[in-house]
Amino acid sequence: MSLFDDDKQVKKTVHEIGADLATISVEELRARIDLLRAEIARLEAEIASKSSSRNVAEGLFKK
């Protein structure tokens, strides 16, 4: 075990909107699609949460 094993970093999939896709492998493109789908789900969940909170607040003030 090397002293520098802790320094190894796992490459994190990142996608920049509008980036050139010509040099990216099919495997990497699929990984990026998965990443973006997960991010869309996270954004939609946040919208639902905020909408729910807003509806509750509006209900309280309409009384």
VMD Tcl script that builds the backbone (N, CA, C; Angstrom):
set m [mol new atoms 189]
animate dup $m
set s [atomselect $m all]
$s set {name element resname resid chain x y z} {
  {N N MET 1 A 0.849 -1.182 0.000}
  {CA C MET 1 A 0.000 0.000 0.000}
  {C C MET 1 A 0.885 1.233 0.000}
  {N N SER 2 A 0.642 2.099 -0.920}
  {CA C SER 2 A 1.418 3.321 -1.064}
  {C C SER 2 A 0.903 4.404 -0.139}
  {N N LEU 3 A 1.799 5.303 0.210}
  {CA C LEU 3 A 1.398 6.458 1.011}
  {C C LEU 3 A 0.454 7.367 0.235}
  {N N PHE 4 A 0.462 7.241 -1.066}
  {CA C PHE 4 A -0.316 8.144 -1.905}
  {C C PHE 4 A -1.641 7.545 -2.377}
  {N N ASP 5 A -2.030 6.376 -1.876}
  {CA C ASP 5 A -3.288 5.758 -2.288}
  {C C ASP 5 A -4.481 6.659 -2.001}
  {N N ASP 6 A -4.414 7.391 -0.909}
  {CA C ASP 6 A -5.510 8.290 -0.555}
  {C C ASP 6 A -5.637 9.448 -1.541}
  {N N ASP 7 A -4.572 9.716 -2.278}
  {CA C ASP 7 A -4.576 10.828 -3.227}
  {C C ASP 7 A -5.290 10.480 -4.534}
  {N N LYS 8 A -5.532 9.185 -4.753}
  {CA C LYS 8 A -6.214 8.777 -5.979}
  {C C LYS 8 A -7.661 9.260 -5.912}
  {N N GLN 9 A -8.090 9.885 -6.983}
  {CA C GLN 9 A -9.461 10.371 -7.037}
  {C C GLN 9 A -10.217 9.620 -8.123}
  {N N VAL 10 A -11.438 9.265 -7.811}
  {CA C VAL 10 A -12.289 8.616 -8.789}
  {C C VAL 10 A -12.811 9.698 -9.724}
  {N N LYS 11 A -12.711 9.444 -11.030}
  {CA C LYS 11 A -13.180 10.427 -12.005}
  {C C LYS 11 A -14.697 10.517 -11.916}
  {N N LYS 12 A -15.178 11.704 -11.662}
  {CA C LYS 12 A -16.603 11.948 -11.539}
  {C C LYS 12 A -17.147 12.367 -12.903}
  {N N THR 13 A -18.277 11.788 -13.277}
  {CA C THR 13 A -18.890 12.153 -14.548}
  {C C THR 13 A -19.441 13.562 -14.451}
  {N N VAL 14 A -19.048 14.386 -15.385}
  {CA C VAL 14 A -19.492 15.778 -15.437}
  {C C VAL 14 A -19.936 16.058 -16.863}
  {N N HIS 15 A -20.972 16.853 -16.996}
  {CA C HIS 15 A -21.408 17.223 -18.342}
  {C C HIS 15 A -21.594 18.721 -18.421}
  {N N GLU 16 A -20.976 19.301 -19.420}
  {CA C GLU 16 A -21.125 20.732 -19.675}
  {C C GLU 16 A -22.108 20.894 -20.826}
  {N N ILE 17 A -23.169 21.657 -20.592}
  {CA C ILE 17 A -24.172 21.883 -21.624}
  {C C ILE 17 A -23.511 22.543 -22.840}
  {N N GLY 18 A -23.761 21.981 -24.008}
  {CA C GLY 18 A -23.213 22.528 -25.246}
  {C C GLY 18 A -21.827 22.022 -25.596}
  {N N ALA 19 A -21.266 21.135 -24.779}
  {CA C ALA 19 A -19.918 20.615 -25.033}
  {C C ALA 19 A -19.895 19.777 -26.319}
  {N N ASP 20 A -18.736 19.717 -26.970}
  {CA C ASP 20 A -18.551 18.906 -28.168}
  {C C ASP 20 A -18.667 17.435 -27.783}
  {N N LEU 21 A -19.535 16.707 -28.448}
  {CA C LEU 21 A -19.777 15.300 -28.121}
  {C C LEU 21 A -19.020 14.336 -29.030}
  {N N ALA 22 A -18.369 14.838 -30.058}
  {CA C ALA 22 A -17.722 13.997 -31.066}
  {C C ALA 22 A -16.630 13.099 -30.495}
  {N N THR 23 A -15.939 13.535 -29.481}
  {CA C THR 23 A -14.807 12.768 -28.955}
  {C C THR 23 A -15.168 11.908 -27.742}
  {N N ILE 24 A -16.438 11.872 -27.395}
  {CA C ILE 24 A -16.866 11.148 -26.198}
  {C C ILE 24 A -17.372 9.762 -26.593}
  {N N SER 25 A -16.950 8.742 -25.843}
  {CA C SER 25 A -17.350 7.369 -26.145}
  {C C SER 25 A -18.840 7.161 -25.871}
  {N N VAL 26 A -19.384 6.103 -26.469}
  {CA C VAL 26 A -20.789 5.761 -26.248}
  {C C VAL 26 A -21.027 5.490 -24.764}
  {N N GLU 27 A -20.095 4.790 -24.138}
  {CA C GLU 27 A -20.213 4.488 -22.704}
  {C C GLU 27 A -20.279 5.780 -21.884}
  {N N GLU 28 A -19.432 6.721 -22.194}
  {CA C GLU 28 A -19.417 7.997 -21.478}
  {C C GLU 28 A -20.689 8.789 -21.758}
  {N N LEU 29 A -21.176 8.758 -22.996}
  {CA C LEU 29 A -22.433 9.441 -23.322}
  {C C LEU 29 A -23.584 8.860 -22.506}
  {N N ARG 30 A -23.616 7.541 -22.381}
  {CA C ARG 30 A -24.669 6.897 -21.571}
  {C C ARG 30 A -24.550 7.294 -20.104}
  {N N ALA 31 A -23.330 7.375 -19.613}
  {CA C ALA 31 A -23.120 7.799 -18.224}
  {C C ALA 31 A -23.616 9.227 -18.025}
  {N N ARG 32 A -23.378 10.069 -18.998}
  {CA C ARG 32 A -23.839 11.459 -18.905}
  {C C ARG 32 A -25.356 11.544 -18.957}
  {N N ILE 33 A -25.973 10.712 -19.791}
  {CA C ILE 33 A -27.436 10.675 -19.851}
  {C C ILE 33 A -27.997 10.265 -18.493}
  {N N ASP 34 A -27.407 9.236 -17.886}
  {CA C ASP 34 A -27.848 8.801 -16.554}
  {C C ASP 34 A -27.702 9.926 -15.542}
  {N N LEU 35 A -26.586 10.621 -15.609}
  {CA C LEU 35 A -26.336 11.749 -14.705}
  {C C LEU 35 A -27.400 12.833 -14.887}
  {N N LEU 36 A -27.683 13.174 -16.128}
  {CA C LEU 36 A -28.664 14.226 -16.408}
  {C C LEU 36 A -30.079 13.798 -16.022}
  {N N ARG 37 A -30.417 12.531 -16.237}
  {CA C ARG 37 A -31.745 12.042 -15.818}
  {C C ARG 37 A -31.894 12.117 -14.301}
  {N N ALA 38 A -30.851 11.757 -13.588}
  {CA C ALA 38 A -30.888 11.845 -12.123}
  {C C ALA 38 A -31.032 13.294 -11.680}
  {N N GLU 39 A -30.366 14.191 -12.359}
  {CA C GLU 39 A -30.458 15.615 -12.013}
  {C C GLU 39 A -31.852 16.157 -12.317}
  {N N ILE 40 A -32.444 15.735 -13.422}
  {CA C ILE 40 A -33.810 16.152 -13.749}
  {C C ILE 40 A -34.774 15.673 -12.665}
  {N N ALA 41 A -34.631 14.434 -12.235}
  {CA C ALA 41 A -35.489 13.901 -11.171}
  {C C ALA 41 A -35.313 14.704 -9.887}
  {N N ARG 42 A -34.093 15.069 -9.569}
  {CA C ARG 42 A -33.814 15.866 -8.368}
  {C C ARG 42 A -34.466 17.242 -8.475}
  {N N LEU 43 A -34.367 17.863 -9.641}
  {CA C LEU 43 A -34.980 19.175 -9.861}
  {C C LEU 43 A -36.499 19.093 -9.777}
  {N N GLU 44 A -37.086 18.056 -10.372}
  {CA C GLU 44 A -38.540 17.898 -10.321}
  {C C GLU 44 A -39.026 17.661 -8.895}
  {N N ALA 45 A -38.265 16.911 -8.111}
  {CA C ALA 45 A -38.626 16.685 -6.709}
  {C C ALA 45 A -38.587 17.988 -5.925}
  {N N GLU 46 A -37.615 18.820 -6.202}
  {CA C GLU 46 A -37.511 20.116 -5.519}
  {C C GLU 46 A -38.673 21.026 -5.907}
  {N N ILE 47 A -39.052 21.015 -7.180}
  {CA C ILE 47 A -40.203 21.799 -7.625}
  {C C ILE 47 A -41.462 21.327 -6.901}
  {N N ALA 48 A -41.664 20.019 -6.828}
  {CA C ALA 48 A -42.839 19.467 -6.149}
  {C C ALA 48 A -42.852 19.865 -4.683}
  {N N SER 49 A -41.705 19.795 -4.036}
  {CA C SER 49 A -41.596 20.170 -2.626}
  {C C SER 49 A -41.936 21.639 -2.421}
  {N N LYS 50 A -41.390 22.486 -3.262}
  {CA C LYS 50 A -41.647 23.922 -3.133}
  {C C LYS 50 A -43.100 24.255 -3.458}
  {N N SER 51 A -43.665 23.595 -4.448}
  {CA C SER 51 A -45.066 23.826 -4.804}
  {C C SER 51 A -45.982 23.418 -3.661}
  {N N SER 52 A -45.673 22.288 -3.039}
  {CA C SER 52 A -46.462 21.811 -1.910}
  {C C SER 52 A -46.392 22.793 -0.749}
  {N N SER 53 A -45.201 23.260 -0.439}
  {CA C SER 53 A -45.018 24.228 0.648}
  {C C SER 53 A -45.765 25.518 0.350}
  {N N ARG 54 A -45.720 25.944 -0.875}
  {CA C ARG 54 A -46.406 27.180 -1.271}
  {C C ARG 54 A -47.916 27.017 -1.143}
  {N N ASN 55 A -48.433 25.869 -1.575}
  {CA C ASN 55 A -49.873 25.620 -1.476}
  {C C ASN 55 A -50.334 25.613 -0.025}
  {N N VAL 56 A -49.552 25.036 0.858}
  {CA C VAL 56 A -49.883 25.029 2.285}
  {C C VAL 56 A -49.887 26.454 2.818}
  {N N ALA 57 A -48.876 27.225 2.473}
  {CA C ALA 57 A -48.789 28.611 2.942}
  {C C ALA 57 A -49.953 29.442 2.407}
  {N N GLU 58 A -50.284 29.274 1.144}
  {CA C GLU 58 A -51.411 30.020 0.568}
  {C C GLU 58 A -52.717 29.639 1.247}
  {N N GLY 59 A -52.861 28.375 1.591}
  {CA C GLY 59 A -54.058 27.912 2.295}
  {C C GLY 59 A -54.197 28.551 3.662}
  {N N LEU 60 A -53.094 28.761 4.347}
  {CA C LEU 60 A -53.124 29.387 5.669}
  {C C LEU 60 A -53.527 30.850 5.587}
  {N N PHE 61 A -53.080 31.534 4.569}
  {CA C PHE 61 A -53.350 32.967 4.455}
  {C C PHE 61 A -54.724 33.271 3.862}
  {N N LYS 62 A -55.382 32.290 3.263}
  {CA C LYS 62 A -56.699 32.517 2.674}
  {C C LYS 62 A -57.815 32.407 3.705}
  {N N LYS 63 A -57.499 31.936 4.891}
  {CA C LYS 63 A -58.530 31.759 5.927}
  {C C LYS 63 A -59.009 33.066 6.464}
}
mol reanalyze $m
mol bondsrecalc $m
mol representation Tube
mol addrep $m
